[in-house]
Amino acid sequence: MTVNSETSSLIQGLGNGNPDGVRLGNSAADLIGFFGITTPIARRGNAYQAVVTPTSTTVISTVATTYTAAYGYTTTTQANAIVTQLNACVADIALLKILANELRNAMVAYNLIKGSA
């Protein structure tokens, strides 16, 4: 692979004109860094990068609430279902925060983002 120099500026492009494209690294163990990173690193991989499977995908209730019973629910089952689904949403948000932080940590490690002000 060659590094092509633009003739009109000092910008250098990484490419070889091949329609299959260019890849950085030939294996997960190859060290890569960007933007002058001091120590390039291998591809990150850990359990925090796993797909987040939502737990709160069910409909809470299709029965309209009324104001004739305590707290506006027609049954205690309806009220308990809302609490259960709300707790599932809280758990999903916690998993999404873990995933977002891992993506941020990976981008900081590769020097793709600064990570702070």
Biopython code that builds the backbone (N, CA, C, O; Angstrom):
import numpy as np
from Bio.PDB.StructureBuilder import StructureBuilder

atoms = [
    (1, "MET", "N", (0.841, -1.168, 0.000)),
    (1, "MET", "CA", (0.000, 0.000, 0.000)),
    (1, "MET", "C", (0.890, 1.235, 0.000)),
    (1, "MET", "O", (1.931, 1.256, 0.657)),
    (2, "THR", "N", (0.495, 2.230, -0.712)),
    (2, "THR", "CA", (1.274, 3.456, -0.769)),
    (2, "THR", "C", (0.453, 4.608, -0.212)),
    (2, "THR", "O", (-0.778, 4.596, -0.231)),
    (3, "VAL", "N", (1.167, 5.591, 0.277)),
    (3, "VAL", "CA", (0.528, 6.820, 0.734)),
    (3, "VAL", "C", (0.618, 7.801, -0.417)),
    (3, "VAL", "O", (1.712, 8.154, -0.858)),
    (4, "ASN", "N", (-0.529, 8.240, -0.900)),
    (4, "ASN", "CA", (-0.568, 9.140, -2.048)),
    (4, "ASN", "C", (-0.537, 10.584, -1.582)),
    (4, "ASN", "O", (-1.263, 10.953, -0.659)),
    (5, "SER", "N", (0.287, 11.394, -2.200)),
    (5, "SER", "CA", (0.348, 12.814, -1.880)),
    (5, "SER", "C", (-0.497, 13.594, -2.868)),
    (5, "SER", "O", (-0.439, 13.366, -4.077)),
    (6, "GLU", "N", (-1.286, 14.522, -2.335)),
    (6, "GLU", "CA", (-2.046, 15.425, -3.192)),
    (6, "GLU", "C", (-1.054, 16.415, -3.816)),
    (6, "GLU", "O", (-0.126, 16.865, -3.144)),
    (7, "THR", "N", (-1.244, 16.752, -5.078)),
    (7, "THR", "CA", (-0.318, 17.667, -5.737)),
    (7, "THR", "C", (-0.598, 19.116, -5.397)),
    (7, "THR", "O", (0.284, 19.960, -5.555)),
    (8, "SER", "N", (-1.804, 19.434, -4.931)),
    (8, "SER", "CA", (-2.141, 20.837, -4.708)),
    (8, "SER", "C", (-1.941, 21.283, -3.264)),
    (8, "SER", "O", (-2.100, 22.469, -2.976)),
    (9, "SER", "N", (-1.594, 20.375, -2.340)),
    (9, "SER", "CA", (-1.402, 20.760, -0.943)),
    (9, "SER", "C", (-0.478, 19.757, -0.272)),
    (9, "SER", "O", (0.061, 18.855, -0.914)),
    (10, "LEU", "N", (-0.309, 19.929, 1.009)),
    (10, "LEU", "CA", (0.523, 19.015, 1.779)),
    (10, "LEU", "C", (-0.293, 17.874, 2.395)),
    (10, "LEU", "O", (0.245, 17.075, 3.161)),
    (11, "ILE", "N", (-1.570, 17.795, 2.070)),
    (11, "ILE", "CA", (-2.431, 16.734, 2.592)),
    (11, "ILE", "C", (-2.036, 15.408, 1.962)),
    (11, "ILE", "O", (-1.809, 15.327, 0.755)),
    (12, "GLN", "N", (-1.955, 14.369, 2.786)),
    (12, "GLN", "CA", (-1.661, 13.039, 2.278)),
    (12, "GLN", "C", (-2.889, 12.163, 2.459)),
    (12, "GLN", "O", (-3.566, 12.212, 3.487)),
    (13, "GLY", "N", (-3.156, 11.374, 1.455)),
    (13, "GLY", "CA", (-4.294, 10.466, 1.521)),
    (13, "GLY", "C", (-3.814, 9.034, 1.678)),
    (13, "GLY", "O", (-2.745, 8.667, 1.190)),
    (14, "LEU", "N", (-4.603, 8.243, 2.353)),
    (14, "LEU", "CA", (-4.289, 6.831, 2.528)),
    (14, "LEU", "C", (-5.203, 6.060, 1.593)),
    (14, "LEU", "O", (-6.416, 6.015, 1.803)),
    (15, "GLY", "N", (-4.639, 5.463, 0.576)),
    (15, "GLY", "CA", (-5.424, 4.722, -0.389)),
    (15, "GLY", "C", (-4.534, 4.148, -1.470)),
    (15, "GLY", "O", (-3.384, 4.553, -1.646)),
    (16, "ASN", "N", (-5.099, 3.195, -2.186)),
    (16, "ASN", "CA", (-4.321, 2.595, -3.258)),
    (16, "ASN", "C", (-5.120, 2.529, -4.561)),
    (16, "ASN", "O", (-4.671, 1.919, -5.531)),
    (17, "GLY", "N", (-6.289, 3.146, -4.589)),
    (17, "GLY", "CA", (-7.098, 3.141, -5.794)),
    (17, "GLY", "C", (-7.844, 1.842, -6.014)),
    (17, "GLY", "O", (-8.543, 1.701, -7.017)),
    (18, "ASN", "N", (-7.717, 0.900, -5.116)),
    (18, "ASN", "CA", (-8.377, -0.392, -5.228)),
    (18, "ASN", "C", (-9.843, -0.263, -4.797)),
    (18, "ASN", "O", (-10.112, 0.313, -3.743)),
    (19, "PRO", "N", (-10.790, -0.779, -5.575)),
    (19, "PRO", "CA", (-12.204, -0.640, -5.207)),
    (19, "PRO", "C", (-12.577, -1.433, -3.950)),
    (19, "PRO", "O", (-13.653, -1.223, -3.389)),
    (20, "ASP", "N", (-11.707, -2.336, -3.505)),
    (20, "ASP", "CA", (-11.989, -3.076, -2.278)),
    (20, "ASP", "C", (-11.706, -2.253, -1.028)),
    (20, "ASP", "O", (-12.122, -2.637, 0.065)),
    (21, "GLY", "N", (-11.008, -1.132, -1.166)),
    (21, "GLY", "CA", (-10.768, -0.250, -0.027)),
    (21, "GLY", "C", (-9.444, -0.499, 0.671)),
    (21, "GLY", "O", (-8.586, -1.234, 0.183)),
    (22, "VAL", "N", (-9.303, 0.134, 1.824)),
    (22, "VAL", "CA", (-8.086, 0.081, 2.623)),
    (22, "VAL", "C", (-8.476, -0.313, 4.040)),
    (22, "VAL", "O", (-9.515, 0.119, 4.538)),
    (23, "ARG", "N", (-7.660, -1.121, 4.686)),
    (23, "ARG", "CA", (-7.921, -1.468, 6.084)),
    (23, "ARG", "C", (-6.687, -1.146, 6.892)),
    (23, "ARG", "O", (-5.563, -1.213, 6.393)),
    (24, "LEU", "N", (-6.904, -0.797, 8.140)),
    (24, "LEU", "CA", (-5.811, -0.569, 9.076)),
    (24, "LEU", "C", (-5.710, -1.806, 9.952)),
    (24, "LEU", "O", (-6.685, -2.189, 10.599)),
    (25, "GLY", "N", (-4.574, -2.416, 9.981)),
    (25, "GLY", "CA", (-4.368, -3.608, 10.795)),
    (25, "GLY", "C", (-4.827, -4.861, 10.081)),
    (25, "GLY", "O", (-5.864, -4.870, 9.418)),
    (26, "ASN", "N", (-4.053, -5.909, 10.222)),
    (26, "ASN", "CA", (-4.403, -7.187, 9.615)),
    (26, "ASN", "C", (-4.961, -8.174, 10.627)),
    (26, "ASN", "O", (-5.476, -9.227, 10.250)),
    (27, "SER", "N", (-4.862, -7.840, 11.910)),
    (27, "SER", "CA", (-5.416, -8.711, 12.947)),
    (27, "SER", "C", (-5.831, -7.847, 14.133)),
    (27, "SER", "O", (-5.485, -6.668, 14.213)),
    (28, "ALA", "N", (-6.580, -8.459, 15.053)),
    (28, "ALA", "CA", (-7.030, -7.730, 16.249)),
    (28, "ALA", "C", (-5.855, -7.335, 17.132)),
    (28, "ALA", "O", (-5.983, -6.427, 17.953)),
    (29, "ALA", "N", (-4.719, -7.995, 16.980)),
    (29, "ALA", "CA", (-3.550, -7.704, 17.809)),
    (29, "ALA", "C", (-2.693, -6.573, 17.249)),
    (29, "ALA", "O", (-1.834, -6.053, 17.960)),
    (30, "ASP", "N", (-2.907, -6.176, 15.981)),
    (30, "ASP", "CA", (-2.127, -5.081, 15.410)),
    (30, "ASP", "C", (-2.419, -3.790, 16.166)),
    (30, "ASP", "O", (-3.562, -3.518, 16.534)),
    (31, "LEU", "N", (-1.381, -3.007, 16.392)),
    (31, "LEU", "CA", (-1.515, -1.766, 17.150)),
    (31, "LEU", "C", (-1.837, -0.615, 16.209)),
    (31, "LEU", "O", (-1.195, -0.445, 15.172)),
    (32, "ILE", "N", (-2.851, 0.181, 16.587)),
    (32, "ILE", "CA", (-3.297, 1.298, 15.760)),
    (32, "ILE", "C", (-3.539, 2.508, 16.659)),
    (32, "ILE", "O", (-3.985, 2.365, 17.797)),
    (33, "GLY", "N", (-3.248, 3.675, 16.149)),
    (33, "GLY", "CA", (-3.517, 4.917, 16.866)),
    (33, "GLY", "C", (-3.793, 6.021, 15.867)),
    (33, "GLY", "O", (-3.478, 5.888, 14.685)),
    (34, "PHE", "N", (-4.372, 7.096, 16.332)),
    (34, "PHE", "CA", (-4.732, 8.222, 15.471)),
    (34, "PHE", "C", (-4.306, 9.533, 16.116)),
    (34, "PHE", "O", (-4.111, 9.605, 17.329)),
    (35, "PHE", "N", (-4.166, 10.557, 15.302)),
    (35, "PHE", "CA", (-3.909, 11.928, 15.749)),
    (35, "PHE", "C", (-2.737, 12.034, 16.709)),
    (35, "PHE", "O", (-2.841, 12.682, 17.751)),
    (36, "GLY", "N", (-1.620, 11.401, 16.363)),
    (36, "GLY", "CA", (-0.398, 11.546, 17.138)),
    (36, "GLY", "C", (-0.403, 10.835, 18.472)),
    (36, "GLY", "O", (0.346, 11.217, 19.371)),
    (37, "ILE", "N", (-1.219, 9.818, 18.626)),
    (37, "ILE", "CA", (-1.255, 9.072, 19.883)),
    (37, "ILE", "C", (0.143, 8.551, 20.193)),
    (37, "ILE", "O", (0.851, 8.094, 19.296)),
    (38, "THR", "N", (0.539, 8.619, 21.455)),
    (38, "THR", "CA", (1.882, 8.224, 21.857)),
    (38, "THR", "C", (2.104, 6.730, 21.721)),
    (38, "THR", "O", (3.133, 6.299, 21.199)),
    (39, "THR", "N", (1.151, 5.934, 22.185)),
    (39, "THR", "CA", (1.289, 4.477, 22.146)),
    (39, "THR", "C", (0.075, 3.864, 21.465)),
    (39, "THR", "O", (-0.991, 3.796, 22.078)),
    (40, "PRO", "N", (0.195, 3.416, 20.221)),
    (40, "PRO", "CA", (-0.932, 2.741, 19.566)),
    (40, "PRO", "C", (-1.349, 1.502, 20.358)),
    (40, "PRO", "O", (-0.540, 0.917, 21.079)),
    (41, "ILE", "N", (-2.606, 1.111, 20.219)),
    (41, "ILE", "CA", (-3.132, -0.021, 20.979)),
    (41, "ILE", "C", (-3.805, -1.025, 20.046)),
    (41, "ILE", "O", (-4.149, -0.710, 18.907)),
    (42, "ALA", "N", (-3.982, -2.236, 20.561)),
    (42, "ALA", "CA", (-4.697, -3.279, 19.829)),
    (42, "ALA", "C", (-6.204, -3.038, 19.951)),
    (42, "ALA", "O", (-6.647, -2.236, 20.774)),
    (43, "ARG", "N", (-6.975, -3.727, 19.137)),
    (43, "ARG", "CA", (-8.436, -3.583, 19.174)),
    (43, "ARG", "C", (-8.952, -3.951, 20.554)),
    (43, "ARG", "O", (-8.578, -4.975, 21.124)),
    (44, "ARG", "N", (-9.815, -3.099, 21.076)),
    (44, "ARG", "CA", (-10.410, -3.358, 22.378)),
    (44, "ARG", "C", (-11.502, -4.408, 22.236)),
    (44, "ARG", "O", (-12.140, -4.526, 21.190)),
    (45, "GLY", "N", (-11.700, -5.154, 23.290)),
    (45, "GLY", "CA", (-12.775, -6.126, 23.316)),
    (45, "GLY", "C", (-13.068, -6.538, 24.744)),
    (45, "GLY", "O", (-12.180, -7.015, 25.450)),
    (46, "ASN", "N", (-14.308, -6.357, 25.174)),
    (46, "ASN", "CA", (-14.709, -6.813, 26.502)),
    (46, "ASN", "C", (-16.233, -6.960, 26.541)),
    (46, "ASN", "O", (-16.929, -6.629, 25.582)),
    (47, "ALA", "N", (-16.719, -7.452, 27.646)),
    (47, "ALA", "CA", (-18.149, -7.738, 27.776)),
    (47, "ALA", "C", (-19.006, -6.480, 27.698)),
    (47, "ALA", "O", (-20.188, -6.563, 27.363)),
    (48, "TYR", "N", (-18.435, -5.319, 28.000)),
    (48, "TYR", "CA", (-19.214, -4.084, 27.957)),
    (48, "TYR", "C", (-19.584, -3.681, 26.538)),
    (48, "TYR", "O", (-20.417, -2.794, 26.352)),
    (49, "GLN", "N", (-18.988, -4.310, 25.538)),
    (49, "GLN", "CA", (-19.304, -3.998, 24.153)),
    (49, "GLN", "C", (-20.424, -4.866, 23.610)),
    (49, "GLN", "O", (-20.777, -4.753, 22.436)),
    (50, "ALA", "N", (-20.983, -5.721, 24.433)),
    (50, "ALA", "CA", (-22.038, -6.633, 23.988)),
    (50, "ALA", "C", (-23.299, -5.859, 23.602)),
    (50, "ALA", "O", (-23.522, -4.739, 24.062)),
    (51, "VAL", "N", (-24.103, -6.467, 22.764)),
    (51, "VAL", "CA", (-25.370, -5.881, 22.357)),
    (51, "VAL", "C", (-26.252, -5.730, 23.585)),
    (51, "VAL", "O", (-26.352, -6.648, 24.398)),
    (52, "VAL", "N", (-26.887, -4.585, 23.721)),
    (52, "VAL", "CA", (-27.818, -4.352, 24.824)),
    (52, "VAL", "C", (-29.188, -4.837, 24.391)),
    (52, "VAL", "O", (-29.780, -4.301, 23.454)),
    (53, "THR", "N", (-29.685, -5.852, 25.076)),
    (53, "THR", "CA", (-31.001, -6.404, 24.765)),
    (53, "THR", "C", (-32.020, -5.762, 25.690)),
    (53, "THR", "O", (-31.943, -5.937, 26.906)),
    (54, "PRO", "N", (-32.967, -5.026, 25.141)),
    (54, "PRO", "CA", (-33.952, -4.360, 26.005)),
    (54, "PRO", "C", (-34.823, -5.370, 26.730)),
    (54, "PRO", "O", (-35.205, -6.398, 26.172)),
    (55, "THR", "N", (-35.130, -5.062, 27.980)),
    (55, "THR", "CA", (-36.014, -5.922, 28.764)),
    (55, "THR", "C", (-37.422, -5.361, 28.835)),
    (55, "THR", "O", (-38.350, -6.069, 29.227)),
    (56, "SER", "N", (-37.594, -4.118, 28.467)),
    (56, "SER", "CA", (-38.899, -3.464, 28.603)),
    (56, "SER", "C", (-39.566, -3.308, 27.236)),
    (56, "SER", "O", (-39.736, -2.192, 26.745)),
    (57, "THR", "N", (-39.937, -4.420, 26.633)),
    (57, "THR", "CA", (-40.515, -4.362, 25.295)),
    (57, "THR", "C", (-41.995, -4.725, 25.269)),
    (57, "THR", "O", (-42.604, -4.749, 24.200)),
    (58, "THR", "N", (-42.570, -5.003, 26.411)),
    (58, "THR", "CA", (-43.980, -5.392, 26.425)),
    (58, "THR", "C", (-44.864, -4.188, 26.689)),
    (58, "THR", "O", (-44.431, -3.206, 27.292)),
    (59, "VAL", "N", (-46.089, -4.270, 26.239)),
    (59, "VAL", "CA", (-47.071, -3.224, 26.498)),
    (59, "VAL", "C", (-47.492, -3.338, 27.953)),
    (59, "VAL", "O", (-47.820, -4.424, 28.432)),
    (60, "ILE", "N", (-47.480, -2.233, 28.639)),
    (60, "ILE", "CA", (-47.831, -2.270, 30.060)),
    (60, "ILE", "C", (-49.293, -2.653, 30.244)),
    (60, "ILE", "O", (-49.608, -3.594, 30.973)),
    (61, "SER", "N", (-50.174, -1.930, 29.588)),
    (61, "SER", "CA", (-51.596, -2.226, 29.724)),
    (61, "SER", "C", (-52.341, -1.555, 28.595)),
    (61, "SER", "O", (-52.003, -0.445, 28.185)),
    (62, "THR", "N", (-53.339, -2.221, 28.104)),
    (62, "THR", "CA", (-54.195, -1.596, 27.098)),
    (62, "THR", "C", (-55.501, -1.119, 27.716)),
    (62, "THR", "O", (-56.368, -0.575, 27.031)),
    (63, "VAL", "N", (-55.626, -1.330, 29.015)),
    (63, "VAL", "CA", (-56.829, -0.883, 29.723)),
    (63, "VAL", "C", (-56.617, 0.538, 30.193)),
    (63, "VAL", "O", (-55.615, 0.835, 30.843)),
    (64, "ALA", "N", (-57.538, 1.410, 29.877)),
    (64, "ALA", "CA", (-57.427, 2.796, 30.301)),
    (64, "ALA", "C", (-57.595, 2.891, 31.807)),
    (64, "ALA", "O", (-58.418, 2.188, 32.393)),
    (65, "THR", "N", (-56.819, 3.756, 32.428)),
    (65, "THR", "CA", (-56.966, 3.939, 33.865)),
    (65, "THR", "C", (-58.247, 4.711, 34.148)),
    (65, "THR", "O", (-58.765, 5.432, 33.296)),
    (66, "THR", "N", (-58.737, 4.540, 35.354)),
    (66, "THR", "CA", (-59.927, 5.284, 35.787)),
    (66, "THR", "C", (-59.577, 6.030, 37.058)),
    (66, "THR", "O", (-58.557, 5.757, 37.692)),
    (67, "TYR", "N", (-60.398, 6.941, 37.414)),
    (67, "TYR", "CA", (-60.173, 7.698, 38.640)),
    (67, "TYR", "C", (-61.115, 7.251, 39.751)),
    (67, "TYR", "O", (-61.306, 7.961, 40.739)),
    (68, "THR", "N", (-61.700, 6.072, 39.583)),
    (68, "THR", "CA", (-62.616, 5.577, 40.596)),
    (68, "THR", "C", (-61.907, 4.717, 41.628)),
    (68, "THR", "O", (-62.407, 4.573, 42.743)),
    (69, "ALA", "N", (-60.767, 4.145, 41.296)),
    (69, "ALA", "CA", (-60.019, 3.311, 42.232)),
    (69, "ALA", "C", (-58.829, 4.093, 42.772)),
    (69, "ALA", "O", (-58.520, 5.182, 42.289)),
    (70, "ALA", "N", (-58.176, 3.538, 43.761)),
    (70, "ALA", "CA", (-57.016, 4.202, 44.359)),
    (70, "ALA", "C", (-55.937, 4.459, 43.318)),
    (70, "ALA", "O", (-55.592, 3.571, 42.538)),
    (71, "TYR", "N", (-55.417, 5.655, 43.309)),
    (71, "TYR", "CA", (-54.339, 6.089, 42.426)),
    (71, "TYR", "C", (-54.684, 6.022, 40.943)),
    (71, "TYR", "O", (-53.785, 6.155, 40.112)),
    (72, "GLY", "N", (-55.919, 5.825, 40.586)),
    (72, "GLY", "CA", (-56.339, 5.868, 39.198)),
    (72, "GLY", "C", (-56.156, 4.591, 38.415)),
    (72, "GLY", "O", (-56.344, 4.609, 37.199)),
    (73, "TYR", "N", (-55.798, 3.472, 39.043)),
    (73, "TYR", "CA", (-55.644, 2.199, 38.343)),
    (73, "TYR", "C", (-56.882, 1.349, 38.555)),
    (73, "TYR", "O", (-57.493, 1.373, 39.624)),
    (74, "THR", "N", (-57.241, 0.606, 37.539)),
    (74, "THR", "CA", (-58.435, -0.225, 37.659)),
    (74, "THR", "C", (-58.189, -1.444, 38.530)),
    (74, "THR", "O", (-59.113, -1.938, 39.176)),
    (75, "THR", "N", (-56.940, -1.943, 38.559)),
    (75, "THR", "CA", (-56.601, -3.090, 39.396)),
    (75, "THR", "C", (-55.186, -2.918, 39.934)),
    (75, "THR", "O", (-54.400, -2.125, 39.415)),
    (76, "THR", "N", (-54.878, -3.670, 40.977)),
    (76, "THR", "CA", (-53.498, -3.654, 41.482)),
    (76, "THR", "C", (-52.552, -4.295, 40.482)),
    (76, "THR", "O", (-51.372, -3.947, 40.440)),
    (77, "THR", "N", (-53.049, -5.224, 39.678)),
    (77, "THR", "CA", (-52.222, -5.859, 38.646)),
    (77, "THR", "C", (-51.738, -4.817, 37.646)),
    (77, "THR", "O", (-50.579, -4.828, 37.232)),
    (78, "GLN", "N", (-52.644, -3.912, 37.262)),
    (78, "GLN", "CA", (-52.264, -2.849, 36.324)),
    (78, "GLN", "C", (-51.196, -1.949, 36.944)),
    (78, "GLN", "O", (-50.215, -1.610, 36.282)),
    (79, "ALA", "N", (-51.369, -1.570, 38.171)),
    (79, "ALA", "CA", (-50.394, -0.707, 38.840)),
    (79, "ALA", "C", (-49.052, -1.425, 38.983)),
    (79, "ALA", "O", (-48.003, -0.824, 38.757)),
    (80, "ASN", "N", (-49.078, -2.698, 39.353)),
    (80, "ASN", "CA", (-47.835, -3.460, 39.503)),
    (80, "ASN", "C", (-47.120, -3.636, 38.170)),
    (80, "ASN", "O", (-45.889, -3.620, 38.130)),
    (81, "ALA", "N", (-47.864, -3.805, 37.075)),
    (81, "ALA", "CA", (-47.254, -3.947, 35.748)),
    (81, "ALA", "C", (-46.516, -2.675, 35.353)),
    (81, "ALA", "O", (-45.453, -2.737, 34.734)),
    (82, "ILE", "N", (-47.065, -1.550, 35.700)),
    (82, "ILE", "CA", (-46.406, -0.274, 35.380)),
    (82, "ILE", "C", (-45.091, -0.167, 36.141)),
    (82, "ILE", "O", (-44.077, 0.237, 35.571)),
    (83, "VAL", "N", (-45.097, -0.522, 37.413)),
    (83, "VAL", "CA", (-43.874, -0.479, 38.217)),
    (83, "VAL", "C", (-42.840, -1.454, 37.652)),
    (83, "VAL", "O", (-41.662, -1.114, 37.548)),
    (84, "THR", "N", (-43.269, -2.649, 37.291)),
    (84, "THR", "CA", (-42.359, -3.651, 36.733)),
    (84, "THR", "C", (-41.713, -3.137, 35.450)),
    (84, "THR", "O", (-40.501, -3.266, 35.272)),
    (85, "GLN", "N", (-42.502, -2.563, 34.566)),
    (85, "GLN", "CA", (-41.953, -2.061, 33.305)),
    (85, "GLN", "C", (-41.064, -0.844, 33.525)),
    (85, "GLN", "O", (-40.065, -0.677, 32.826)),
    (86, "LEU", "N", (-41.406, -0.003, 34.471)),
    (86, "LEU", "CA", (-40.565, 1.146, 34.786)),
    (86, "LEU", "C", (-39.206, 0.668, 35.305)),
    (86, "LEU", "O", (-38.172, 1.223, 34.931)),
    (87, "ASN", "N", (-39.202, -0.337, 36.148)),
    (87, "ASN", "CA", (-37.942, -0.901, 36.636)),
    (87, "ASN", "C", (-37.129, -1.517, 35.501)),
    (87, "ASN", "O", (-35.902, -1.415, 35.496)),
    (88, "ALA", "N", (-37.792, -2.150, 34.546)),
    (88, "ALA", "CA", (-37.087, -2.707, 33.389)),
    (88, "ALA", "C", (-36.456, -1.590, 32.566)),
    (88, "ALA", "O", (-35.341, -1.741, 32.066)),
    (89, "CYS", "N", (-37.159, -0.475, 32.423)),
    (89, "CYS", "CA", (-36.603, 0.677, 31.688)),
    (89, "CYS", "C", (-35.373, 1.227, 32.405)),
    (89, "CYS", "O", (-34.389, 1.584, 31.757)),
    (90, "VAL", "N", (-35.418, 1.298, 33.710)),
    (90, "VAL", "CA", (-34.272, 1.773, 34.489)),
    (90, "VAL", "C", (-33.078, 0.851, 34.266)),
    (90, "VAL", "O", (-31.952, 1.323, 34.109)),
    (91, "ALA", "N", (-33.315, -0.462, 34.252)),
    (91, "ALA", "CA", (-32.228, -1.419, 34.003)),
    (91, "ALA", "C", (-31.670, -1.252, 32.597)),
    (91, "ALA", "O", (-30.456, -1.320, 32.402)),
    (92, "ASP", "N", (-32.547, -1.031, 31.606)),
    (92, "ASP", "CA", (-32.091, -0.827, 30.224)),
    (92, "ASP", "C", (-31.235, 0.421, 30.111)),
    (92, "ASP", "O", (-30.216, 0.417, 29.421)),
    (93, "ILE", "N", (-31.641, 1.488, 30.782)),
    (93, "ILE", "CA", (-30.869, 2.734, 30.745)),
    (93, "ILE", "C", (-29.494, 2.514, 31.358)),
    (93, "ILE", "O", (-28.503, 3.044, 30.857)),
    (94, "ALA", "N", (-29.421, 1.744, 32.431)),
    (94, "ALA", "CA", (-28.122, 1.458, 33.053)),
    (94, "ALA", "C", (-27.213, 0.713, 32.086)),
    (94, "ALA", "O", (-26.023, 1.017, 32.005)),
    (95, "LEU", "N", (-27.753, -0.264, 31.347)),
    (95, "LEU", "CA", (-26.952, -1.004, 30.371)),
    (95, "LEU", "C", (-26.503, -0.103, 29.222)),
    (95, "LEU", "O", (-25.375, -0.218, 28.745)),
    (96, "LEU", "N", (-27.375, 0.782, 28.784)),
    (96, "LEU", "CA", (-27.005, 1.710, 27.712)),
    (96, "LEU", "C", (-25.909, 2.671, 28.164)),
    (96, "LEU", "O", (-25.035, 3.030, 27.373)),
    (97, "LYS", "N", (-25.948, 3.088, 29.421)),
    (97, "LYS", "CA", (-24.889, 3.949, 29.948)),
    (97, "LYS", "C", (-23.555, 3.218, 29.957)),
    (97, "LYS", "O", (-22.525, 3.810, 29.635)),
    (98, "ILE", "N", (-23.558, 1.939, 30.321)),
    (98, "ILE", "CA", (-22.318, 1.151, 30.319)),
    (98, "ILE", "C", (-21.773, 1.049, 28.902)),
    (98, "ILE", "O", (-20.575, 1.227, 28.682)),
    (99, "LEU", "N", (-22.648, 0.762, 27.938)),
    (99, "LEU", "CA", (-22.217, 0.652, 26.546)),
    (99, "LEU", "C", (-21.697, 1.996, 26.032)),
    (99, "LEU", "O", (-20.658, 2.046, 25.374)),
    (100, "ALA", "N", (-22.407, 3.075, 26.324)),
    (100, "ALA", "CA", (-21.969, 4.401, 25.869)),
    (100, "ALA", "C", (-20.606, 4.750, 26.451)),
    (100, "ALA", "O", (-19.759, 5.305, 25.750)),
    (101, "ASN", "N", (-20.382, 4.434, 27.723)),
    (101, "ASN", "CA", (-19.083, 4.716, 28.341)),
    (101, "ASN", "C", (-17.975, 3.874, 27.724)),
    (101, "ASN", "O", (-16.857, 4.361, 27.556)),
    (102, "GLU", "N", (-18.264, 2.616, 27.381)),
    (102, "GLU", "CA", (-17.241, 1.784, 26.743)),
    (102, "GLU", "C", (-16.902, 2.316, 25.353)),
    (102, "GLU", "O", (-15.734, 2.341, 24.967)),
    (103, "LEU", "N", (-17.920, 2.743, 24.598)),
    (103, "LEU", "CA", (-17.644, 3.330, 23.278)),
    (103, "LEU", "C", (-16.806, 4.593, 23.431)),
    (103, "LEU", "O", (-15.878, 4.814, 22.653)),
    (104, "ARG", "N", (-17.117, 5.420, 24.414)),
    (104, "ARG", "CA", (-16.343, 6.625, 24.672)),
    (104, "ARG", "C", (-14.911, 6.266, 25.058)),
    (104, "ARG", "O", (-13.960, 6.871, 24.562)),
    (105, "ASN", "N", (-14.757, 5.280, 25.945)),
    (105, "ASN", "CA", (-13.414, 4.875, 26.371)),
    (105, "ASN", "C", (-12.588, 4.362, 25.199)),
    (105, "ASN", "O", (-11.393, 4.647, 25.110)),
    (106, "ALA", "N", (-13.209, 3.611, 24.305)),
    (106, "ALA", "CA", (-12.489, 3.115, 23.130)),
    (106, "ALA", "C", (-12.059, 4.271, 22.240)),
    (106, "ALA", "O", (-10.930, 4.292, 21.750)),
    (107, "MET", "N", (-12.944, 5.224, 22.031)),
    (107, "MET", "CA", (-12.598, 6.362, 21.170)),
    (107, "MET", "C", (-11.494, 7.207, 21.791)),
    (107, "MET", "O", (-10.629, 7.707, 21.071)),
    (108, "VAL", "N", (-11.503, 7.378, 23.117)),
    (108, "VAL", "CA", (-10.428, 8.104, 23.789)),
    (108, "VAL", "C", (-9.130, 7.317, 23.669)),
    (108, "VAL", "O", (-8.077, 7.897, 23.401)),
    (109, "ALA", "N", (-9.193, 6.000, 23.865)),
    (109, "ALA", "CA", (-7.975, 5.187, 23.813)),
    (109, "ALA", "C", (-7.310, 5.256, 22.443)),
    (109, "ALA", "O", (-6.082, 5.261, 22.360)),
    (110, "TYR", "N", (-8.088, 5.310, 21.375)),
    (110, "TYR", "CA", (-7.539, 5.427, 20.025)),
    (110, "TYR", "C", (-7.243, 6.873, 19.634)),
    (110, "TYR", "O", (-6.767, 7.145, 18.532)),
    (111, "ASN", "N", (-7.532, 7.792, 20.551)),
    (111, "ASN", "CA", (-7.323, 9.217, 20.320)),
    (111, "ASN", "C", (-8.225, 9.779, 19.236)),
    (111, "ASN", "O", (-7.877, 10.756, 18.573)),
    (112, "LEU", "N", (-9.396, 9.154, 19.055)),
    (112, "LEU", "CA", (-10.359, 9.660, 18.071)),
    (112, "LEU", "C", (-11.159, 10.821, 18.639)),
    (112, "LEU", "O", (-11.622, 11.682, 17.892)),
    (113, "ILE", "N", (-11.324, 10.848, 19.950)),
    (113, "ILE", "CA", (-11.900, 12.015, 20.641)),
    (113, "ILE", "C", (-11.023, 12.306, 21.846)),
    (113, "ILE", "O", (-10.311, 11.430, 22.336)),
    (114, "LYS", "N", (-11.081, 13.545, 22.319)),
    (114, "LYS", "CA", (-10.250, 13.932, 23.453)),
    (114, "LYS", "C", (-10.789, 13.332, 24.751)),
    (114, "LYS", "O", (-10.014, 12.873, 25.590)),
    (115, "GLY", "N", (-12.086, 13.334, 24.915)),
    (115, "GLY", "CA", (-12.679, 12.748, 26.098)),
    (115, "GLY", "C", (-12.967, 13.729, 27.204)),
    (115, "GLY", "O", (-13.594, 13.363, 28.198)),
    (116, "SER", "N", (-12.531, 14.959, 27.065)),
    (116, "SER", "CA", (-12.819, 16.006, 28.041)),
    (116, "SER", "C", (-12.659, 17.347, 27.355)),
    (116, "SER", "O", (-12.268, 17.428, 26.190)),
    (117, "ALA", "N", (-12.966, 18.391, 28.095)),
    (117, "ALA", "CA", (-12.895, 19.743, 27.520)),
    (117, "ALA", "C", (-11.488, 20.147, 27.175)),
    (117, "ALA", "O", (-11.266, 21.253, 26.683)),
]
sb = StructureBuilder()
sb.init_structure("model")
sb.init_model(0)
sb.init_chain("A")
sb.init_seg("    ")
for serial, (resi, resn, name, xyz) in enumerate(atoms, 1):
    if name == "N":
        sb.init_residue(resn, " ", resi, " ")
    sb.init_atom(name, np.array(xyz, "f"), 0.0, 1.0, " ", f" {name:<3s}", serial, name[0])
structure = sb.get_structure()
